[in-house]
């Protein structure tokens, strides 16, 4: 659906460190809270240990 495409794009953009404002603009969201709800787990999947695991194994 169009909704899941927008959410997936928001997650991809957050993973690539785009700002919340940029994600809001591209996804046509008016509230930052909405974007934050969709991308809340992105930071949980980043960091040195995750990077090491993804690039080593």
N, C-alpha and C positions, 0 to 999 in steps of 0.2 A: 504494500500500500504506500501511498505518498507519505503518510505519517512515519512509517518505519524507515523510509529512505531519508527523510529529514533527520531523524534521530541518529541513524547510522552515519550520516555526513557530519553531524555535530560531534559524535564520538571520534571520528577520524580527524576532524579539525582540532579537537582538544588534545588528542594524542600527539599531533604535530605542533602543539604549543601555540595555536592561534588564540587570540584573546577572546574573552566572553563576548565583548562588543562585536568582534568580527563574526563570531558564530551566530549571534543574534541577528545581525544584518543579513547574512546569507540564508538563514533559516526563517527569516521574517517573524521572529519572536519579538514580542514587545516587553516581556518581563525576563530579567536575568534569572529569577528563581526557576522559571521553566527550564531554561538551558541547564542550570546547575543540577536540576533533578535528573536530567538525562545523562550528564557527564560526570556524575558524582563518583563513579568507580574508576575513572581514568587514572587518577593519581595512585590508586592502589595497585595498578599494573605498571608502575614505572619505578625507576630507582636503580641503584647499582647492582643489587642482587638479581633483579629481573633481567637487566641488561646482560649480566654475566651468563645467566642461564640460557637466554635466548641466543646468544652469540657463541656459546661454547659447545652446546649439545646439539 
